[in-house]
Amino acid sequence: MKADEMWKVSTGKGVKVAVIDSGVNPNTSSLKGQVLTAEVPQTVAYGATKDYDGHGTTMAELIAGTGAGGGLKGLAPEAKIVPYRIAFDDLTGKAERTKTASSAQAIKAAADTDVKIISMSFGSPGSSPEEEAAVKYAQSKGKLMFASVGNDAQRKSLIGYPAAYPFVVGIAASDEDGKAGDFSEHGNYVDLASPGLNVPSWCDNTFRSYCTGQGTSQATAIASASAALIWSAHPDWTANQVLASLIDTAGRDWAKNDPSTYLGYGLIRPRKVLENSGINPGAAGTDPLAKENAAGVTKAADASPSASASTSSQAPQNTSDGPASTTGSSSESSDSTAMWVALGAAAVLVLGGGVFAVIRSRRRA
């Protein structure tokens, strides 16, 4: 992503990101001073700073970690994190689950604050009327929402929520060559793709060491950080305009009006927005995903890549449900795949643990 060049223009300063996850530990070396614990609404504050599996803290660091003390340096190191804890399947204890907010409660609470971005690295194969209503409410409040599409494609690609709700940007995971991860779920609710393989992630909730992680969770955090960089540089833009700029500049070698079911409108490239000071983000009130939001989702297992895309760049490789790739013959396409973030000193400390974040019902992704 050429992060060093982007940071000359924007570091995410002035942008707050709500991380709805397993909680966020504000005491890691990389997150000290980055987590606005006092700004969590009291109605959903229980456990917000007690991360019970390390997942939420990883997401927060990928967004706004400073890199201090050998920790992860996120893509938007001067953004701030507002933490929210919800119950994944591995949260044990009836009392803990009862006191912890639901995803719907967390989304609605975040919508009533001054956060600009809501990052949701979790998913479920089932929708919820309460959760969908909370998403609509957050959209009405001008929030930009990102969610992971899920990691179960190798077994059966399911429609994942909240990624599949209208007004939520569904994020797939790609590797450094622009190829969708084998695990990254697909369907017409996939809107954009972001780096999500071989990413340093906390091994567990002891916060002693990093492992190599992969998943649409990590991709979602990096997409949220990308939006924070753009919004910081263009504070007068609306959520629609920030998203439109990411879509317009996304790396793809297929027609923009025919998005891929594996990579959506392509690979995020915030640098392409930041380097063009005169970029036109479109009308403030125009939803760049209006067509998708109106059409709804189709069954993910039946989804296939866009018919107009070439076999080499986007069609499944070797298997009927394999991932697509943006790799193409043009120099612009080649540039679009140079996606990886400089993750600070922690990159050399990563262990070979090979952690794989499997999507669960109301679970991390």
C-alpha positions as CSV (number, residue, x, y, z in Angstrom):
1,M,0.0,0.0,0.0
2,K,3.0,2.2,0.2
3,A,1.9,3.3,3.7
4,D,4.9,5.6,4.2
5,E,3.8,7.7,1.2
6,M,0.2,7.8,2.4
7,W,1.2,8.9,5.9
8,K,2.7,12.0,4.4
9,V,-0.8,13.0,3.4
10,S,-3.0,11.3,6.1
11,T,-2.5,9.2,9.3
12,G,-6.2,9.0,10.2
13,K,-6.0,11.9,12.7
14,G,-9.4,13.1,13.9
15,V,-11.3,10.0,12.9
16,K,-12.8,7.6,15.5
17,V,-13.5,4.0,14.6
18,A,-15.9,1.8,16.6
19,V,-14.5,-1.7,16.8
20,I,-17.4,-4.1,17.6
21,D,-15.7,-7.3,18.5
22,S,-14.5,-9.4,21.5
23,G,-13.4,-6.2,23.3
24,V,-10.2,-4.3,23.0
25,N,-7.2,-4.4,25.4
26,P,-6.1,-0.7,25.7
27,N,-2.9,-1.6,27.5
28,T,-0.9,-3.3,24.7
29,S,2.2,-1.2,23.7
30,S,0.7,-0.4,20.4
31,L,-2.7,0.8,21.7
32,K,-1.7,2.9,24.7
33,G,-3.4,6.3,24.2
34,Q,-5.3,5.0,21.2
35,V,-8.5,3.6,22.8
36,L,-11.2,6.0,24.0
37,T,-12.6,4.0,26.8
38,A,-14.5,6.9,28.3
39,E,-16.5,7.3,25.1
40,V,-18.1,3.9,25.2
41,P,-21.9,4.4,25.9
42,Q,-22.6,3.1,29.4
43,T,-25.5,1.0,28.2
44,V,-23.0,-1.3,26.3
45,A,-19.8,-0.6,28.2
46,Y,-19.6,-3.9,30.1
47,G,-16.3,-5.7,29.2
48,A,-15.4,-3.3,26.4
49,T,-11.8,-3.2,27.5
50,K,-11.6,-6.9,28.5
51,D,-10.8,-8.8,25.3
52,Y,-11.6,-12.4,26.0
53,D,-9.8,-13.9,23.0
54,G,-7.4,-11.4,21.5
55,H,-9.4,-10.9,18.3
56,G,-10.8,-7.4,18.9
57,T,-7.4,-6.1,20.1
58,T,-5.8,-7.4,16.8
59,M,-8.4,-5.6,14.8
60,A,-7.9,-2.4,16.8
61,E,-4.1,-2.6,16.2
62,L,-4.5,-3.2,12.5
63,I,-6.5,0.0,12.3
64,A,-4.8,2.4,14.7
65,G,-1.8,0.7,16.4
66,T,1.2,3.0,16.8
67,G,3.8,0.3,16.5
68,A,5.3,1.3,19.9
69,G,7.2,-1.4,21.8
70,G,7.4,-3.7,18.9
71,G,3.7,-3.9,18.4
72,L,1.7,-3.7,15.3
73,K,1.6,-0.4,13.5
74,G,-1.9,0.0,11.9
75,L,-2.7,1.6,8.6
76,A,-4.2,4.7,10.3
77,P,-2.0,5.2,13.3
78,E,-3.5,8.5,14.4
79,A,-7.1,7.4,14.3
80,K,-8.7,6.5,17.6
81,I,-10.6,3.4,18.6
82,V,-13.9,3.2,20.6
83,P,-14.3,-0.4,21.7
84,Y,-17.5,-2.5,21.9
85,R,-17.7,-6.0,23.2
86,I,-20.2,-8.6,21.9
87,A,-20.6,-12.3,22.7
88,F,-18.9,-14.7,20.3
89,D,-19.3,-18.4,20.7
90,D,-16.1,-18.7,22.8
91,L,-17.3,-16.2,25.5
92,T,-18.0,-18.6,28.4
93,G,-20.2,-18.1,31.4
94,K,-23.9,-17.3,31.5
95,A,-23.4,-14.1,33.5
96,E,-20.7,-12.8,31.1
97,R,-23.0,-13.5,28.1
98,T,-26.0,-11.9,29.8
99,K,-24.1,-8.7,30.6
100,T,-22.3,-8.4,27.3
101,A,-24.1,-6.3,24.6
102,S,-25.7,-7.9,21.5
103,S,-24.4,-6.8,18.1
104,A,-27.6,-4.9,17.5
105,Q,-27.2,-3.0,20.8
106,A,-23.6,-2.2,20.0
107,I,-24.3,-1.0,16.5
108,K,-27.2,1.2,17.6
109,A,-25.1,2.6,20.5
110,A,-22.2,3.4,18.2
111,A,-24.5,5.1,15.8
112,D,-25.5,7.6,18.5
113,T,-21.8,8.7,19.0
114,D,-19.4,10.7,16.9
115,V,-17.6,7.7,15.5
116,K,-17.4,7.9,11.7
117,I,-16.7,4.2,11.0
118,I,-18.1,1.0,12.4
119,S,-15.8,-2.0,11.9
120,M,-17.4,-5.4,12.4
121,S,-15.1,-8.4,12.0
122,F,-17.7,-11.0,12.8
123,G,-20.6,-12.7,11.1
124,S,-23.4,-15.2,11.2
125,P,-25.2,-17.2,8.5
126,G,-28.5,-15.9,9.8
127,S,-30.0,-12.4,9.7
128,S,-31.6,-10.7,12.7
129,P,-34.5,-8.1,12.5
130,E,-32.9,-6.3,15.5
131,E,-29.5,-6.2,13.9
132,E,-30.8,-5.1,10.5
133,A,-32.8,-2.3,12.2
134,A,-29.6,-1.2,14.0
135,V,-27.7,-1.1,10.7
136,K,-30.4,1.0,9.1
137,Y,-30.3,3.4,12.1
138,A,-26.5,3.7,11.9
139,Q,-26.8,4.5,8.1
140,S,-29.3,7.2,8.9
141,K,-26.8,8.7,11.2
142,G,-24.1,8.9,8.5
143,K,-21.9,6.0,9.7
144,L,-19.8,4.0,7.3
145,M,-20.0,0.3,8.1
146,F,-17.6,-2.5,7.1
147,A,-18.1,-6.2,7.9
148,S,-16.3,-9.4,7.0
149,V,-18.0,-11.7,4.6
150,G,-16.8,-14.9,6.3
151,N,-14.2,-17.6,6.1
152,D,-16.1,-20.8,5.3
153,A,-15.9,-20.9,1.5
154,Q,-13.9,-24.1,1.4
155,R,-16.8,-26.0,3.1
156,K,-19.9,-24.1,1.9
157,S,-20.0,-20.4,1.1
158,L,-22.8,-19.0,3.2
159,I,-24.4,-15.6,3.1
160,G,-22.9,-13.7,6.1
161,Y,-24.5,-11.1,8.2
162,P,-24.0,-8.2,8.9
163,A,-22.0,-8.0,5.7
164,A,-25.0,-8.9,3.6
165,Y,-27.3,-6.2,5.0
166,P,-28.0,-3.1,2.9
167,F,-25.6,-0.2,3.8
168,V,-22.9,-2.5,5.1
169,V,-19.8,-2.9,3.0
170,G,-18.9,-6.6,2.7
171,I,-15.1,-7.2,2.7
172,A,-13.4,-10.2,1.2
173,A,-9.8,-11.2,1.9
174,S,-7.0,-11.2,-0.7
175,D,-3.4,-12.2,-0.8
176,E,-0.4,-10.0,-2.0
177,D,-1.0,-11.1,-5.5
178,G,-4.6,-9.9,-5.6
179,K,-6.1,-13.4,-5.3
180,A,-9.1,-14.0,-3.0
181,G,-8.2,-16.3,-0.1
182,D,-9.5,-19.9,-0.5
183,F,-11.5,-19.4,2.6
184,S,-13.0,-16.0,1.7
185,E,-16.7,-16.4,1.1
186,H,-18.3,-15.1,-2.1
187,G,-21.6,-13.8,-3.3
188,N,-23.1,-10.7,-4.6
189,Y,-22.9,-9.1,-1.2
190,V,-19.1,-8.9,-1.5
191,D,-18.3,-5.2,-2.2
192,L,-14.6,-4.8,-1.8
193,A,-11.4,-6.8,-1.1
194,S,-8.6,-6.0,1.3
195,P,-5.4,-7.8,2.5
196,G,-6.3,-10.7,4.7
197,L,-3.6,-13.4,4.5
198,N,-0.4,-13.7,6.5
199,V,-1.2,-10.8,8.8
200,P,0.3,-10.6,12.3
201,S,-2.4,-11.2,14.9
202,W,-2.4,-11.8,18.6
203,C,-2.2,-15.5,19.3
204,D,-4.6,-15.4,22.3
205,N,-5.9,-13.2,25.1
206,T,-2.6,-13.4,27.1
207,F,-1.1,-10.9,24.6
208,R,2.3,-12.4,24.9
209,S,3.1,-13.0,21.2
210,Y,1.8,-12.6,17.7
211,C,1.0,-15.4,15.3
212,T,0.4,-15.4,11.6
213,G,-3.3,-14.9,11.1
214,Q,-5.6,-14.8,8.1
215,G,-9.3,-14.1,7.5
216,T,-11.8,-11.6,6.3
217,S,-11.6,-10.1,9.8
218,Q,-8.1,-8.8,9.2
219,A,-9.3,-7.6,5.7
220,T,-12.2,-5.7,7.3
221,A,-9.9,-3.9,9.8
222,I,-7.6,-2.8,7.0
223,A,-10.5,-1.6,4.9
224,S,-11.8,0.4,7.9
225,A,-8.3,1.9,8.4
226,S,-8.2,2.9,4.7
227,A,-11.5,4.7,5.1
228,A,-10.1,6.5,8.2
229,L,-7.1,7.8,6.2
230,I,-9.4,9.2,3.5
231,W,-11.9,10.7,5.9
232,S,-9.1,12.4,7.8
233,A,-7.8,13.9,4.6
234,H,-11.3,15.0,3.5
235,P,-13.2,15.7,6.8
236,D,-16.1,17.3,4.9
237,W,-17.0,14.2,2.9
238,T,-19.9,12.0,3.8
239,A,-19.8,8.3,4.2
240,N,-21.2,7.9,0.7
241,Q,-18.3,9.9,-0.7
242,V,-15.6,8.1,1.2
243,L,-17.0,4.8,0.0
244,A,-17.4,6.0,-3.5
245,S,-13.8,7.1,-3.7
246,L,-12.7,3.6,-2.5
247,I,-14.9,1.9,-5.1
248,D,-13.8,4.3,-7.9
249,T,-10.1,3.7,-7.2
250,A,-10.2,0.0,-6.4
251,G,-7.9,-2.3,-8.4
252,R,-9.8,-4.4,-10.9
253,D,-9.5,-5.6,-14.5
254,W,-13.2,-6.1,-15.1
255,A,-16.0,-3.7,-15.8
256,K,-16.9,-1.5,-12.8
257,N,-20.6,-2.0,-13.5
258,D,-20.2,-5.8,-13.3
259,P,-18.6,-6.5,-9.8
260,S,-17.0,-9.8,-9.0
261,T,-18.7,-12.2,-6.6
262,Y,-15.3,-12.9,-5.1
263,L,-13.7,-9.4,-4.9
264,G,-16.6,-7.1,-5.4
265,Y,-15.5,-3.8,-7.0
266,G,-11.9,-4.7,-6.5
267,L,-8.9,-4.3,-4.2
268,I,-8.9,-1.2,-2.0
269,R,-6.2,1.4,-2.8
270,P,-6.6,4.4,-0.5
271,R,-3.3,5.7,-1.9
272,K,-5.0,6.4,-5.2
273,V,-7.5,8.7,-3.4
274,L,-4.9,10.5,-1.2
275,E,-2.5,11.2,-4.0
276,N,-5.2,13.0,-6.0
277,S,-6.1,16.2,-4.1
278,G,-8.7,17.1,-6.7
279,I,-10.5,13.8,-6.8
280,N,-14.3,14.0,-7.2
281,P,-16.1,11.8,-4.7
282,G,-19.5,12.3,-6.2
283,A,-22.7,13.6,-4.7
284,A,-22.8,13.6,-0.9
285,G,-26.2,12.0,-0.8
286,T,-25.7,9.3,-3.5
287,D,-25.3,5.8,-2.2
288,P,-22.5,4.1,-4.3
289,L,-24.0,0.7,-3.5
290,A,-27.6,1.7,-4.3
291,K,-28.0,-1.1,-6.9
292,E,-26.8,-3.8,-4.5
293,N,-28.9,-2.4,-1.6
294,A,-32.0,-2.4,-3.8
295,A,-31.5,-5.8,-5.3
296,G,-30.7,-7.7,-2.1
297,V,-28.5,-10.8,-1.9
298,T,-28.6,-14.0,-3.8
299,K,-27.7,-17.4,-2.4
300,A,-24.0,-17.3,-1.9
301,A,-23.5,-21.0,-2.9
302,D,-25.0,-20.3,-6.3
303,A,-23.0,-17.1,-6.9
304,S,-20.3,-17.1,-9.6
305,P,-17.8,-14.6,-10.9
306,S,-19.0,-11.8,-13.2
307,A,-19.6,-13.2,-16.6
308,S,-17.6,-10.4,-18.4
309,A,-14.4,-11.1,-16.5
310,S,-11.6,-13.1,-18.0
311,T,-10.9,-16.6,-16.8
312,S,-7.3,-15.8,-15.9
313,S,-8.1,-12.7,-13.9
314,Q,-11.2,-13.7,-12.0
315,A,-12.7,-17.1,-12.7
316,P,-12.2,-19.9,-10.2
317,Q,-8.8,-21.6,-10.4
318,N,-8.7,-25.4,-10.5
319,T,-11.9,-25.8,-8.6
320,S,-15.5,-24.8,-9.1
321,D,-15.7,-22.7,-6.0
322,G,-12.1,-21.4,-5.9
323,P,-11.1,-17.7,-5.5
324,A,-10.8,-15.1,-8.1
325,S,-7.8,-12.8,-8.8
326,T,-7.4,-9.3,-10.0
327,T,-4.0,-10.1,-11.6
328,G,-4.0,-8.8,-15.1
329,S,-1.8,-7.7,-17.9
330,S,-2.0,-3.9,-17.4
331,S,0.6,-2.0,-15.4
332,E,-2.3,-0.5,-13.4
333,S,-3.6,-3.9,-12.5
334,S,-0.1,-4.9,-11.3
335,D,0.1,-1.8,-9.2
336,S,-3.2,-2.6,-7.7
337,T,-2.0,-5.8,-6.1
338,A,0.8,-4.2,-4.2
339,M,-1.4,-4.1,-1.1
340,W,0.5,-5.0,1.9
341,V,0.8,-2.7,5.0
342,A,4.0,-1.9,6.7
343,L,3.3,-3.5,10.1
344,G,6.2,-2.0,12.1
345,A,8.7,-3.9,14.2
346,A,6.2,-6.6,15.0
347,A,6.5,-8.0,11.5
348,V,9.8,-9.6,12.4
349,L,8.4,-11.0,15.6
350,V,5.6,-13.0,14.0
351,L,5.5,-16.7,15.0
352,G,4.8,-19.5,12.6
353,G,1.5,-20.4,14.3
354,G,-0.7,-20.3,11.3
355,V,-3.7,-19.1,13.2
356,F,-6.9,-19.5,11.1
357,A,-9.9,-17.6,12.2
358,V,-12.9,-19.8,11.4
359,I,-16.2,-18.1,11.1
360,R,-18.8,-19.2,13.7
361,S,-22.4,-18.3,14.4
362,R,-22.1,-14.8,15.8
363,R,-18.4,-15.2,15.7
364,R,-15.2,-13.5,14.7
365,A,-14.2,-13.8,11.0
